[in-house]
Amino acid sequence: MIPLITLSFWKNELKDYTFYYCSHRKKGTENCTQKAYIPLEDVEDMIKEEIEKYTISEKFRDWALKILEEEHADEAKEREVIYKAQLSSLEVSQRELDSLITMRMRELIDDDQYTSRKKELTEKIAVMKRKVSETQTRAQNWLQHTEQTFDFAHEAKAKFEDPNTTLEEKKGIFTALGWNYIVKDKKLFISQCDWLERIEKKRDAVESEIGRLELENNQSPQMQN
């Protein structure tokens, strides 16, 4: 679908008013029919409404991070098994390369055999080293990215609404929501990031369950008395 208007952070100043408009710079917007100028306040209201879809409570965030820590421990165990297997395979290939050099020095193989096998082993070792490096950083990167996701979902709304937040900072929050930003008939449409879409689908159910469990915990001491 060709976007009818792209949300642009180019702005014009007219006295005390800031407004946004279709810049016609993005491919496919040359014949844009959306001619209205949109005040900054209206644009920010659209973005706030979008952010609200993914906003989670502090309790949701803390609960999610606790689950992540437990999953991270399982991930670390799995990574250790894979890491050891990869190191073992790497050592075997490295020893084979060392033996190949020895065999050539003793003239047990000719130049063509040596060159061909050396090329195979060198490429194999390079791939193995890359996989070992990826395994070392995989779990940490996964945890860090997911923690940042839940921190963003918890803090983005308050940060965006903070009067001390600059326009550039608000732009950063907005662009983190996804891509393909379109305003049509004064309504904002965004192609969501996958992780935000999952939060939106689960948020109400999780928040409701957290509230239910909290209520049960608060009632238990009273029932005992």
Secondary structure by P-SEA (a helix, b strand, c coil): cccccccccccccccccccccccccccccccccccccccaaaaaaaaaaaaaaccccaaaaaaaaaaaaaaaaaaaaaaaaaaaaaaaaaaaaaaaaaaaaaaaaaccccaaaaaaaaaaaaaaaaaaaaaaaaaaaaaaaaaaaaaaaaaaaacaaaaaacccccaaaaaaaaaaccccccccccbbbbbccaaaaaaaacaaaaaaaaaaaaaaaaacccccc
